[in-house]
């Protein structure tokens, strides 16, 4: 990596926590002890709402910086970077005040759109679908329920709070579904669909833009006076780069609460986007293409809690040996698929199956789902991609690392750094090239053969689960 002119302060705006941490100036690895975390508790409602309290979120994040300062960690900072959840939206009044909480990616409220829209062309241009995840359906819904003057995402409002400027990055804007990927500007048709002009959304600034802390925060954190604040990077793009997956020959598989498989590549001459995959921007010159999955670390946490399993319960289990098949649709599917939450299925259970068998089957099913996306990316980029694994779920389960490696039927590299989002945001902002490091796993032939033999049955049962999800309740 290229050495910076000081340590890096990274702000990580997640759904379950807001964090501030300090990274080293040589390889962007976290400084031991220089991390402060504010836990976040999203509010879920029976109407499909999934929201965050904006004031509580931002104040918690600012408190993290206070904690770092109290412990002497806000000295010799050369840059401030942000990694943030994609897709959030807040409706604002004429004075920029919030009319709504932060509406997260998990919120299912929106309105249907005109079916005459050419969604294939729209998807090819914006990398997204006309799905409730995106602003093209959320803004019309918000306009129908209130009278907002403008709209912004969580990272835009955090940046405005720190610097006084309400701007967004091309990376964050791409996650709204309103960006023309090729031009890096708001898409005219997307704005028409949403029913807004571009001036009601945050201005898009180039990757090289920087702001400065306002006078209020310069007094509060004197060690950060004059330190450039860089525009935020979407967490998926940041995680890819942070694992070392930043070229078109490498797929990064990240497992956190959810999972994703993605490839970073130049935006110029990008391959034609298949309908099943999304594409967002990393920065001014790069895009990230991939597929996301709603069941991952949340699935592992749920089952280990419900079944009262120990963390090492699968240590001696053989990959691919479970007779049971689990279709991990507990949280539904991401677009363009439309399987709703509550559609998870176990097939082939018997009285001699154990709690560990159920967990192994579930993690195997999640691995096969990720493999579906990996194979699409192999085909799109014309070769079998190298694979690097990263994220908290990867770090927590040695068995799952083995399972993914056997399912992919190729060697994998496990990223040694757990803080891939913060590391990636620093790399994007400062032009760094992190290496994954970590262990190299070679697939065990017997495990590959067992998973390969299981795959046709899994695919057939998966199709049955999809059909069942479409039946009336």
N, C-alpha and C positions, 0 to 999 in steps of 0.2 A: 504494500500500500504506500501511497505517497504521504510523506509526513506533513502535518498541518502546522499552523503557527500557534498552537495551544491546544489544550484539551477541548473536547466537544461536549456540550450539554445537550442531551437528547430528551425530548418530551414525547412520550408514547401515549397516545390517546386511544385507549382500548375500550371495549364494551364492559368488561368486568373490573377494570382498574385504570386509573390515570397515574402515570409514573414519570418521574424525572430521574435521570441517571447521567453520570459523567463517564465519558469514554476516553481512553488513552489517545495520545496524539500520534502514535506510530502505527497501530493496527486496529484502532477503533474497538478494542475490547473493553469491557466495563472495568472501572477502577473498583477494587474490592471495598465494600462498605459505602460506596458513593451512589446509593440508590434509595429513593423515597417513593413510597407507594400509597395511593389513596384508593381504597376499595370502593367499587361502584355497585349499586344494587338497582338494576333496571326495574321499572314498574311494568307489569304485564296485566292486561285486562281481558275480560271475556269478549270484548268487541274486536279483539285482534291487535290492540295497542301494545307497543313495546317502546317505552320512552325512558329518557334520562332527564333529571332535573338540571337545567343548564347552569343555574347559579351555583348549586351545590357542586357540580362537576368542576367548574372553573375555579371556585374557591378552594376545592380540594387539591387541584393541580398547583395553584399558587402556594398553598401550604407545603407542598412537596419541595418547592424551591426554597422556602423559608427553612425547612429542615436541613437541606443540603448546605445552606449558608451557615446555619448554626453549628454544623459539624465541620466547617472549614473547607467545603468542597467547591465553592464558587470562585475560586482563584485560578488565574492562568487559563481562563476559558477563551478559546479563539473563535468559536462558532456555536450558534444555537440552531438545532435542527428539530424537525417534527415528523413523526410517523403517526398516521391516524387511520382509524376505521373509515372505510368508504361508505357512501350512500346515505349518510344522515342528512336531515333537513330540519330547519327551523323557520317558521313564518315570523316576519318582523313587521313592526308598525312604522309610521312615518319618521319616527325618531330613532329607529334602529333597535327598539326594545323588542324582546321576545314575546310573541303572542301565543306560542306553543312551547311545550317541552322539546327536547331533542328527540326527533322521531328516528329510530334506529333502523338498521337493515332488517331486523326481525319483525317490524310492524307490518301487518297485513292489510291495513286500511288503505283504500284508494278508490278510484272509480274506473269503470270499463271505458274503452276508447272505441272510436269509429273503426269497425272491422274492414273498411275499404282501404285503409292505409297499407301501402306496400311494405310489410314488415321485413321482408327479405332484403330489400334495398336499404331500408333503415338500419338493419343489423349490420350489413356490410360496411356502412358508412360510419356508424357510431360504435360498433362493437357490442351493442346491447340490444335488448328486446323491449317491447312495449309492455313491461312487466311492473308489478307493484313495487319492486325493489327500487325503481328509478323515478326521477323527478318528473318525467313525462306523464306519469299517472298520479303522482303525489301532489303536484302543484294544482292541477284542476280540482282535485278533491279538497285541498286546503282553501282554494278560492271559493268553493261552493259552501264552505262552512264558516268562513270569516272574511275579512276584508284586508288581507295583508298588503303592505306596500312593496315588500321585497322578500327575498329568500336567501338563506345561506346555510352552509353545513357547519357542523361542530368545529372542524379545524379552522374554518374561515373566521369564526367568531372568537376562537382562542387567539388566533393571530391578531385580530382586531383589538382584543383586550390588551395584548402585550405591546403592540406597536401603534395603535390608533388608526391602522389602515385595514379596511375590509377588502381583501384581495384573496384570490385562490390560485392554486397551481394547475398546470395542465393535467397533472396526475389526479388530483382530487376532482377536478371538473369532469374528467373522463368517467369517473364512477357515478356521476349523476345521470348518465344516459343522454346528456344534451350536448355533447362535444362531437364535432367533426374530427375524427382521428387524424386525417391527413393534414388538415390545416391548423389544428390546435386551437380553433376558435369555436364559439358556440354554433351549433347547427341550426340553420334557418327553419327546417321542417320540425325539428325537435322543439324549438321555441314556439312555433305555431301550434303544435300539438299541446304543449303545456299551457298555452294561452298567456305568455309573457314576452316582454322585450328583453333584450340582453342587459339593458341598464337596470333591471330589477334583480339581477344576479350579480355575484361578486366578479369584479374584473379579473381576467386571467393574466398573470404575470409570467415572464419567462423564467426558466430554471435559474438563471444567474442573478435574478432580483434578490435584493436583501433589504430588510427593514431594520429599525433600531428600536430598542425599548423606549417607551414613553418616559417623560420626566418622573412620573409617579413611581415607576418600577426601577428607574435608575437610582432613585433615592433609596428604595427598599433593598435593592441588591447592588451595591456600588461596584462590586467586582465584575458586573456585566455591562457597565457603561461603555458604549461604543462597540460592543460585540455584535456582529452582524447576525440577524435573524433570517434564516432561509425559509422559503416556502415549503409547505408540507408535502410529504410523499404518501400516497395511499399505502396502507399497511401490507397489502398483498405484493405490490411492487417492491416495497422496502424489504420484505422478508425474503423475496427471491434473491435480490442483490446481496442481502446480508448473509445468506448461506453460501455465496460464491456462484450462484446460478445466474450469470449475467451475460451469457452468450447463447447463440442459436443452436449450439450442440449439447446444451445441458438443460435438463428439466429439474426443477426444484420441487420436491414434495414436502410441504409443511403441514404439520399436524398440531393444531392448538385446540380451541373449543370446536372449531370446524376444521376442515382439511381442504387442500387445494393442490393441484399440480399445474405448473406454469413454466413458460419459456420466455425469456427476455430476448428481444431481437430488434434490429433497426426498424424504424417506422417506414423508411423509404424501401420500396420494393418488397414490402411484407407479403407473405403468401396469402392467397384468397382465404377469407375466414369461413370455416365450416359453420353451419347453422348451430351445431351443438356446443360450440366454444364461444367464450367472450373474449374481448380484447380491450384493454385499457392502456393508458400511457404511463410510462415511467418518468420521462422527462421530455425535453424538447426534441430529442433524437431517437428515443427508444420506446417501444411498446412492450406489453406483456400479454401473452395469449395463454388461455388455460381454461380449466374447469374447476368448480368449487363443489364441496360436498358438506351437507349439513350435519352429518353424524361422524364424529371423530373422537376428540378428547371428551366431549360431553357424553358420548356413548359409553366410553370407558369409565368415567366417573359415576354415571348413573348405575351401571351394572355392578361395579365393585361395591357401591353403597347398598343397593337393593339386596345383593347376594352376600353381603358382608365378607367380601374376599380380602385377603391380604395382598399387598402390593407385589409379592413374588409368587403368587398362586400359580402362574403359568410357567415358572422357571423350568420345570422338567417336561412340559407338554411338547408333543411333536407337532410341528406346523403341518396343516393340511390333513391331520388324522381324525378330526372330529366328524362323526357321521351326520350331525345336525347341520343344517344350512340356515343361516340368519340373513334376512334381507333388511339392511339397516335403514329403513325409512321412518324411524321413530320421529324425526323432525322433518319428514317430507323430503322433497328434492328442490334443488335450485333451478332457475329457468335455464333452458326453455321447457323442461319437463314440468308437469303440473301435479305430481303426486303430493297430496296434503300431508300435514303432520298427523301422527297417530296411525301410520300405515306400516309400521315395522312388523315383520313376520318371522317366526321360527318354524322350520319344516323338519320332520324326521326325528322328533324327540322320542326318547324311550325312558323307561324307569331307571335305567342304569346310567343315564347322563348325570353329570355332576355340575355344580355351579361353575367350575373351571371350564367344562365343556361348552357351556352357554357363552361364557366370556370369549373363549377361543373362537367359537363360531361367529360371534359378532364382530370381533376384530378382523377375522378372515373376510367376512362380508364387506366391511369397510375398505379393506385392502383391495378387494376385487373391484369395488366401485372406483377407487383411485386409478387402478390399472386400466379401466375403460378409457379414462381421460388420457393417460400416458400413451396408450396405443394410438389414439387419435392424433396426438402431437407427434409421435413417431412418423405417422403417415404424412402429416402436414409438412414436416420439415425434411422428409425424405431419407431418414436414417434412424437407426436405433439410438436413442438419445442416452447420454450419460445421465446418471441420477444422483442427486445429492439430497439427503434427508435433513430436515431441521424442524425446530419448534419444540414446545414443551412436552407434547405427547411422545415425540421421538425420544426425547431425553429421559422420559420417565419409564419407558418399557423396553427392555432388551428383547423380550419375546416379539413385540410388535415390529421392531427393526428387522428381526429375522424373517417374520411373516411377510413384510413388504418386499424384502429382497427376494424371497422365494417366489412371491406372486409376480413380481416384475421379471423374474428369470434373467437377471443380469446383475453384475456387481453394483453396489451402491457405496457412496461415501456419506458418512454421518458428520454433519457440521459440528465442530467442537464448541461453537459459541451458542449459548442458549438465547441471548438477546439479539436475535436476528433482525427484528424490526428496527430497533434503534441503530444497530450497526449499519443496516441498509440505508436508512435515512441519511446517516452521515456520509456514506459512500456516494449516494446520489447527489447530495448537495455539494460535496467537496471534490467530486471526481476521483474517488478512491476505488481500488480494485481488491476487495477482500478475498482471501482464500479460505476454503471450507475447513481445511485441517481435519482432525478427527480420525476415527477408525474407518477402514475399508472393509466392507463385508462382501464375501463371495457366496453366492447361493449354493445351498446344499442340494445335490442332484436328487436325492430321494424326496426332499421337501418340494422341489420344483415339480417332480413327477406327480406327487399326490395332489398338489394344487391344480396342475394341468388336467388331471383326471376329474377333479371336482368341477371345473369351470363350466362344462356344458350343462350339468345339472343346475348349477347356480343360475346360469342365464335363463334356463327354462322356467325355473321357479320365480326368478325376478320378474319375468313377463307376466306370470300369474298374479304376482303381488301388484303390479301396475294395473292390470285389468280389475282386480278386486277393489283397488282404491277409487275406481271410477263408478262403482255401484252406488246406488242411493243408500244413505245412512239408515 
